[in-house]
Amino acid sequence: MASLSSALFEYKYLILCAAAALLCARLWKGHVQYKIDQQFAAQHGCKPLKAWKSSWPFGLDLLSKALRYAREERILQFFVALVAESGTTFEQNLLGARGIDTVDPQNIETILSKDFSNYGLGLRSKHFYPLMGSGIFTQEGAEWKHSRELLRPQFMSNRFQNLEQIKRSVQDLIECIPSSGIVDLQPLFFRLTFDTTTFLLFGRSMSSLASEEVAGQESEFADAFNVGQDYLAHFGRLGDFYWVANDREFRKACDTCHKFVDNAVKKALEDSKRQTTEMAERKHYVFIDALIQETQDPKVLRDQCLNVLLAGRDTTACCLSWTFRLLARHPKVLEKLRSEIESTVGLGKNAPEPSRNDLKKMAYLGIVIKEVLRLYPSVPVNGRAALKTTTLPVGGGEDGKAPVLVRRGEAVGYSVYVMHRRKDIYGEDAEEFRPERWEGDALKDIGYAYLPFNGGPRLCLGQDFALLEASYTIVRILQVFPEIGLSEEEAKVGVGKERQALTLVVASAEGCVVELKPFDG
């Protein structure tokens, strides 16, 4: 027994020594890396960043506040206040990891364009994978480039067919508006963009606005998709600890979304094997057809389709919903836009539908949408992670004008929503809805200070289609319903003060309840 006890003691002693040696090695490696980073910072003129002052260990007070504001559906208001308190570029230490947050256009341009190769998606791929799989939003490198090339022809070659499908879907939406005119437009806009995006993906629309049966299926998918995205946003707030929130509700939402898209993919695969008449008669590029030429793996096809569905459905639907909320609250803007529509194509249900050229002529329509996307950019919060130690051009030192060190692996978050509200860029009325700010040359060279569609190599491929869809929908609805009413209670809620549903996009948590009044001329 004595020899056994002695052996166990020696074994434990060896383990303890090995652990101590590993700890020392890690500390030494960290010390050496710190010295290397400091030398790199000195060579590039980097100076310390202003830090968000935490009163709790590991920045838990910041996390607690963020989670509380998220529950109250006001987290973007919290981000605006955080930047006002901490500056336009600052660092925070959250759960032991240093991170940088910025709303400086120079820094954002560096991340997205000038120093693009030094930044990756960071934890996004891990966060998104259970729902989105491997697609254009989660891929990097050669895979991502290949996905872009597959998708590009969809928007470059199909402009005529895309507009025709938009026209059909908008007409379906108009017919869904009740005779009372009182309607929540937001769910209708999500069904509209679901229909147009499924046309892009599969060569035929799901027609959820025209069919109650499909509308029910779309609603089930939409509910699950929204739940899934809500979790992805929550994962982003938890960082490396995202796994603690991966519960049964999230997995069920993922399963519902996957089954819905799997059914569409299955039909596309069956059609491709039979070379159906429908496929042969297509005179336009269809994304799923091009994908099937490369792979018939159902999961690969599902992942790619889900990624495109997210981009095409959610972003434009949110833009349209915010547009009508803002027009209802700003009657002078509505009157000016209505006059432009009347002089260009006329008002009334039987007025000519606007053509692409008609839409291009409507300059005020263009700046109305531009102002909506300034106040409510489709993707309000984003981020990257450094693939190697590098720098950002501004944010360091007392004046915030010196370069900043970004260590390998560190996350850099940026908020277009907050940047678009900077008064030093957009004026004292930056938080107000005023399309006229875009008239003249004052904001002509705005550059990366206006970023509704991302920038650099990952610039949104579908921005022209999104603007076309939004423009046509706005004009056609206002032709038929040129007046928009609003309840007194709704009218009291100021711009940016409403409850917001922040997932990967930002939607109104209160919907878009308005009273549409038909043209009586």
C-alpha positions in Angstrom: 0.0 0.0 0.0 2.9 2.3 0.8 4.4 1.9 -2.6 1.0 2.5 -4.3 0.5 5.7 -2.3 4.0 6.8 -3.2 3.4 6.1 -6.9 0.1 8.1 -6.8 1.9 11.0 -5.1 4.6 11.0 -7.8 2.0 10.8 -10.5 0.1 13.8 -9.1 3.4 15.7 -8.6 4.3 15.1 -12.3 0.9 16.3 -13.4 1.2 19.4 -11.3 4.7 20.1 -12.7 3.5 19.6 -16.2 0.6 22.0 -15.6 2.9 24.6 -14.1 5.3 24.2 -17.0 2.4 24.7 -19.5 1.2 27.8 -17.6 4.7 29.3 -17.5 5.1 28.6 -21.3 1.8 30.2 -22.0 2.6 33.3 -19.9 6.0 33.6 -21.5 4.5 33.3 -25.0 2.0 35.9 -24.1 4.7 38.2 -22.8 6.8 37.8 -25.9 3.7 38.4 -28.1 2.9 41.5 -26.1 6.4 42.8 -26.7 6.1 42.1 -30.4 2.7 43.9 -30.5 4.1 46.9 -28.7 7.0 47.1 -31.0 4.6 46.9 -34.0 2.4 49.6 -32.5 5.4 51.9 -31.9 6.6 51.4 -35.5 3.1 52.4 -36.8 2.6 55.4 -34.5 -0.3 53.7 -32.6 -1.5 55.3 -29.4 -3.9 53.9 -26.7 -7.6 53.9 -27.3 -10.2 55.4 -25.0 -11.7 52.6 -23.0 -15.2 52.0 -21.9 -14.9 52.2 -18.1 -16.4 49.0 -16.6 -17.4 49.0 -12.9 -17.9 45.2 -12.8 -15.3 42.5 -13.4 -14.9 41.3 -17.1 -17.2 44.0 -18.4 -20.2 42.2 -17.0 -22.1 45.5 -16.5 -21.8 46.3 -20.2 -23.1 42.8 -21.1 -25.9 43.1 -18.5 -27.0 46.5 -19.9 -26.9 45.2 -23.5 -29.0 42.2 -22.6 -31.5 44.4 -20.7 -31.9 46.9 -23.6 -32.2 43.9 -26.0 -35.1 42.6 -23.9 -36.7 46.0 -24.0 -36.2 46.1 -27.8 -34.1 49.3 -27.6 -30.6 48.1 -28.0 -29.7 50.4 -30.9 -30.7 53.3 -28.7 -28.2 51.9 -26.1 -25.5 51.8 -28.8 -26.1 55.4 -29.7 -25.8 56.4 -26.0 -22.7 54.2 -25.6 -20.9 56.0 -28.5 -21.9 59.4 -27.1 -20.3 58.5 -23.8 -17.2 56.6 -25.0 -16.3 58.3 -28.4 -16.5 57.2 -32.0 -13.8 54.5 -31.5 -13.2 52.8 -28.2 -12.2 49.6 -26.7 -14.0 47.3 -24.2 -13.0 44.2 -22.3 -15.8 41.8 -22.3 -15.5 38.4 -20.6 -11.7 38.7 -20.7 -11.5 39.5 -24.4 -10.5 43.0 -25.7 -12.6 44.3 -28.5 -12.8 47.5 -30.5 -16.0 49.3 -31.5 -16.0 52.1 -34.1 -18.3 54.4 -36.0 -15.5 56.3 -37.8 -15.8 56.1 -41.6 -12.0 55.9 -42.0 -11.8 52.8 -39.8 -14.8 51.2 -41.4 -13.4 51.8 -44.9 -10.1 50.2 -43.8 -11.8 47.1 -42.5 -14.1 46.6 -45.4 -11.9 47.7 -48.3 -8.4 49.1 -47.9 -7.2 46.3 -45.5 -9.9 43.8 -46.5 -7.5 40.8 -46.6 -6.4 41.3 -43.0 -10.0 40.8 -41.7 -12.3 37.8 -41.5 -15.8 37.2 -40.3 -14.6 36.0 -36.9 -17.2 34.1 -34.9 -20.0 34.9 -37.4 -19.5 31.5 -39.2 -19.9 29.6 -36.0 -22.8 31.7 -34.8 -24.7 31.4 -38.2 -23.9 27.8 -39.1 -26.7 26.0 -37.2 -29.3 28.1 -39.1 -27.6 29.3 -42.3 -25.0 26.6 -43.0 -22.3 27.4 -45.5 -23.4 30.2 -47.9 -22.4 33.6 -49.2 -22.9 35.3 -45.7 -20.9 32.7 -43.8 -18.2 31.8 -46.3 -14.7 33.4 -46.8 -11.9 33.1 -49.3 -12.3 31.0 -52.4 -15.7 29.6 -51.4 -17.2 33.1 -50.9 -15.8 34.3 -54.2 -17.3 31.4 -56.0 -20.7 32.0 -54.4 -20.7 35.6 -55.5 -19.8 34.6 -59.1 -22.8 32.2 -59.1 -25.2 34.9 -57.8 -23.9 37.8 -59.9 -25.7 36.9 -63.2 -29.0 36.8 -61.3 -28.9 40.5 -60.9 -26.9 41.4 -64.1 -28.9 39.4 -66.7 -32.5 39.4 -65.4 -33.5 43.0 -65.1 -36.6 42.8 -67.3 -37.9 39.6 -65.8 -37.2 40.8 -62.2 -39.3 43.9 -62.7 -42.2 41.9 -64.2 -42.2 39.7 -61.2 -42.1 42.7 -58.8 -45.2 44.1 -60.7 -47.1 40.9 -60.2 -46.3 40.6 -56.5 -47.1 44.2 -55.8 -50.5 43.8 -57.4 -51.1 40.8 -55.2 -50.1 42.9 -52.2 -52.5 45.7 -53.1 -55.4 43.2 -53.4 -54.6 42.0 -49.8 -55.3 45.5 -48.4 -58.8 45.4 -46.7 -61.5 47.8 -47.8 -61.2 49.7 -44.5 -57.7 50.6 -45.5 -56.4 49.9 -42.0 -53.6 47.5 -42.3 -50.3 46.4 -40.9 -48.1 46.6 -44.0 -45.0 45.1 -42.4 -46.1 41.4 -42.7 -47.3 42.1 -46.2 -44.0 43.5 -47.2 -42.2 40.4 -45.8 -44.6 38.2 -48.0 -43.9 40.5 -51.0 -40.2 40.2 -50.7 -40.5 36.4 -50.0 -42.3 36.0 -53.3 -39.9 38.0 -55.3 -36.8 36.4 -53.7 -38.2 32.9 -54.3 -38.6 33.9 -58.0 -34.9 34.8 -58.0 -33.9 31.6 -56.4 -36.2 29.0 -58.0 -37.4 30.6 -61.2 -40.9 30.8 -59.9 -42.5 32.7 -57.1 -44.1 31.0 -54.1 -47.0 33.5 -54.4 -47.7 33.8 -50.7 -49.7 37.0 -51.3 -52.0 35.3 -53.8 -52.5 31.9 -52.0 -53.8 31.5 -48.4 -52.4 28.0 -48.3 -48.9 29.2 -49.2 -49.4 32.3 -47.0 -49.8 29.8 -44.0 -46.6 28.0 -45.0 -44.7 31.2 -45.4 -46.0 32.4 -42.0 -44.7 29.3 -40.3 -41.3 29.7 -42.1 -41.2 33.4 -41.3 -41.9 32.9 -37.6 -39.2 30.3 -37.4 -36.8 32.4 -39.4 -37.4 35.4 -37.2 -36.8 33.2 -34.1 -33.6 31.8 -35.6 -32.3 35.3 -36.4 -33.1 36.6 -33.0 -30.9 33.8 -31.5 -28.1 34.7 -34.0 -28.2 38.3 -32.8 -28.1 37.0 -29.2 -25.1 34.8 -30.0 -23.3 37.8 -31.3 -23.8 39.6 -27.9 -22.5 36.5 -26.1 -19.4 36.1 -28.3 -17.4 33.0 -27.5 -20.0 31.9 -25.0 -22.8 31.7 -27.6 -23.3 28.0 -27.0 -25.0 28.6 -23.7 -28.0 30.0 -25.6 -28.2 27.2 -28.1 -31.4 25.7 -26.8 -34.4 23.6 -28.0 -36.4 26.5 -29.3 -33.5 27.6 -31.6 -32.9 24.1 -32.8 -36.7 23.7 -33.6 -36.7 27.0 -35.5 -33.6 25.8 -37.5 -35.4 22.5 -38.3 -38.5 24.3 -39.5 -36.6 26.6 -41.8 -34.5 23.7 -43.2 -37.5 21.6 -44.0 -39.2 24.5 -45.8 -36.3 25.1 -48.0 -35.5 21.4 -48.4 -38.9 21.0 -50.1 -38.2 23.7 -52.6 -34.8 22.3 -53.3 -36.2 18.7 -53.7 -38.6 20.0 -56.3 -35.8 21.8 -58.2 -33.7 18.7 -58.2 -36.6 16.6 -59.5 -37.3 19.2 -62.2 -33.7 19.1 -63.3 -33.6 15.3 -63.6 -36.8 15.4 -65.7 -35.7 18.5 -67.7 -39.2 19.9 -67.4 -40.9 22.0 -70.0 -40.9 24.9 -67.4 -37.1 24.7 -67.2 -36.7 24.5 -70.9 -38.9 27.6 -71.4 -37.0 29.8 -69.0 -35.2 32.6 -70.8 -33.5 33.9 -67.7 -30.8 32.9 -65.3 -32.0 31.0 -62.2 -29.8 30.6 -59.2 -30.8 27.1 -58.2 -30.3 25.8 -61.8 -26.8 27.2 -61.9 -26.1 25.6 -58.5 -27.5 22.2 -59.6 -25.0 22.2 -62.5 -22.2 22.2 -59.8 -23.7 20.0 -57.1 -26.8 18.0 -56.3 -26.0 17.9 -52.6 -29.3 18.9 -51.0 -27.6 20.5 -47.9 -25.3 22.6 -50.1 -28.2 23.8 -52.1 -30.3 24.5 -49.0 -27.5 26.5 -47.3 -27.0 28.8 -50.4 -30.7 29.3 -50.8 -31.2 30.2 -47.2 -28.4 32.8 -47.4 -29.9 34.5 -50.4 -33.4 34.3 -48.9 -32.2 36.2 -45.9 -30.7 39.0 -48.0 -33.6 39.3 -50.4 -36.5 39.0 -48.1 -35.6 40.7 -44.9 -33.6 43.8 -46.0 -36.1 45.2 -48.5 -39.1 44.3 -46.4 -37.6 46.3 -43.5 -36.8 49.3 -45.8 -40.4 49.4 -47.1 -41.9 49.2 -43.7 -39.7 52.0 -42.3 -40.5 54.1 -45.4 -44.3 53.9 -44.9 -43.9 54.5 -41.1 -41.9 57.6 -41.9 -44.2 58.9 -44.7 -47.2 58.6 -42.4 -45.4 60.7 -39.8 -44.2 63.3 -42.2 -47.1 64.6 -44.3 -45.1 67.3 -46.1 -42.7 64.7 -47.4 -45.6 62.5 -48.4 -47.2 65.4 -50.2 -44.0 66.2 -52.1 -43.5 62.6 -53.1 -47.1 62.2 -54.2 -46.8 65.3 -56.4 -43.8 63.8 -58.1 -45.6 60.6 -58.7 -48.6 62.4 -60.1 -46.6 64.5 -62.5 -44.6 61.5 -63.7 -47.1 58.6 -64.0 -50.4 59.8 -62.5 -52.5 58.7 -59.6 -55.2 56.1 -59.3 -55.6 52.4 -59.6 -55.8 52.6 -63.4 -52.9 55.0 -63.8 -50.0 53.6 -65.8 -47.6 51.3 -63.9 -44.2 53.0 -63.5 -41.5 51.7 -65.9 -37.8 51.5 -64.9 -37.2 54.8 -66.7 -40.1 56.5 -64.9 -38.6 55.4 -61.6 -35.2 56.9 -62.6 -36.9 60.2 -63.3 -38.3 60.5 -59.8 -35.4 62.3 -58.0 -37.3 63.0 -54.8 -38.3 59.3 -54.5 -34.6 58.5 -54.7 -33.6 60.7 -51.8 -36.6 59.6 -49.7 -35.4 56.0 -49.9 -31.8 57.2 -49.3 -32.9 59.0 -46.2 -34.9 56.0 -44.9 -31.8 53.8 -45.4 -29.7 56.4 -43.5 -31.9 56.3 -40.5 -32.7 52.6 -40.7 -29.9 50.7 -42.6 -30.9 47.1 -43.3 -27.9 45.7 -41.4 -27.4 48.1 -38.5 -24.6 46.3 -36.6 -21.7 44.3 -38.1 -18.1 43.3 -37.4 -14.9 41.7 -38.4 -12.0 39.9 -36.7 -8.3 40.6 -37.4 -6.6 37.7 -39.2 -3.2 39.2 -38.3 -2.0 42.1 -36.2 -2.7 45.3 -38.0 -3.9 48.9 -37.4 -6.8 51.2 -37.8 -6.1 54.7 -39.0 -7.9 56.8 -36.3 -9.1 56.5 -32.7 -5.9 56.6 -30.7 -4.5 59.3 -28.4 -6.1 62.1 -26.6 -7.5 63.7 -29.8 -8.5 60.4 -31.3 -6.5 61.0 -34.5 -3.6 58.5 -34.0 -3.6 55.0 -35.4 -4.8 52.1 -33.2 -3.3 48.7 -32.7 -5.6 45.7 -33.6 -4.1 42.4 -32.4 -4.6 39.2 -34.3 -7.9 37.6 -33.3 -9.4 40.8 -31.9 -13.0 41.7 -32.9 -13.8 45.1 -34.4 -17.5 45.9 -34.3 -19.0 48.8 -36.3 -22.6 50.2 -36.3 -23.8 51.8 -39.5 -27.0 52.8 -37.6 -25.0 54.9 -35.1 -22.6 56.3 -37.7 -25.6 57.5 -39.8 -26.8 59.5 -36.8 -23.5 61.4 -36.2 -24.3 65.1 -36.0 -20.7 66.1 -37.0 -21.4 64.4 -40.3 -25.1 64.9 -41.0 -25.8 68.1 -39.0 -27.6 68.8 -35.8 -30.8 67.3 -37.2 -29.1 64.0 -37.9 -31.8 62.1 -36.0 -34.6 63.6 -38.0 -36.2 62.4 -41.2 -35.3 65.1 -43.8 -34.8 63.8 -47.4 -33.8 67.3 -48.5 -30.4 66.9 -46.8 -29.4 64.9 -49.9 -30.2 67.8 -52.3 -27.2 69.9 -53.4 -23.6 69.0 -52.9 -23.3 69.1 -49.0 -23.1 65.3 -48.9 -21.7 64.7 -52.3 -18.5 63.1 -51.1 -20.0 61.3 -48.1 -18.0 58.1 -49.0 -18.0 55.4 -46.2 -20.0 57.7 -43.9 -23.1 56.4 -45.7 -23.1 52.7 -46.0 -26.6 51.1 -46.4 -25.3 48.2 -48.6 -21.9 47.5 -47.0 -18.8 48.3 -48.9 -15.6 46.9 -50.5 -15.4 43.4 -52.0 -18.5 42.3 -50.0 -20.6 45.1 -51.3 -24.2 43.9 -51.6 -24.8 42.3 -55.0 -28.5 42.9 -54.9 -28.6 46.6 -54.1 -29.9 47.6 -57.6 -32.7 45.0 -57.4 -33.5 46.1 -53.8 -33.8 49.7 -54.8 -35.9 48.8 -57.9 -38.2 46.7 -55.8 -38.6 49.4 -53.1 -39.1 52.2 -55.6 -41.7 50.4 -57.6 -43.6 49.2 -54.5 -43.7 52.7 -53.0 -44.9 54.4 -56.2 -47.5 51.8 -57.0 -49.0 51.8 -53.5 -49.1 55.6 -53.4 -50.7 55.7 -56.9 -53.6 53.6 -55.5 -53.6 54.9 -51.9 -52.1 58.5 -52.1 -53.1 59.3 -48.5 -51.7 57.6 -45.3 -53.4 58.0 -42.0 -52.0 57.3 -38.5 -53.4 56.9 -35.0 -52.6 59.7 -32.6 -50.8 57.3 -30.3 -48.5 56.1 -33.1 -47.8 59.7 -34.3 -46.3 60.5 -30.9 -43.4 58.1 -31.3 -40.3 59.9 -32.5 -37.8 58.7 -35.1 -35.5 56.2 -33.5 -37.5 56.1 -30.3 -39.8 53.2 -31.3 -39.3 49.6 -30.1 -37.1 47.8 -32.6 -36.8 44.1 -33.4 -33.1 43.7 -34.0 -32.0 40.4 -35.5 -29.6 40.5 -38.4 -31.7 43.3 -39.7 -33.7 46.0 -37.9 -37.5 45.9 -38.2 -40.2 47.8 -36.2 -41.3 45.8 -33.2 -44.6 47.6 -33.6 -45.2 46.8 -37.2 -46.4 49.4 -39.7 -50.0 50.0 -38.9 -51.5 52.7 -41.1 -54.8 53.7 -42.8 -54.4 53.8 -46.5 -57.0 56.1 -48.3 -57.7 55.3 -52.0 -57.5 57.9 -54.8 -60.9 59.4 -55.4 -60.1 61.6 -58.4 
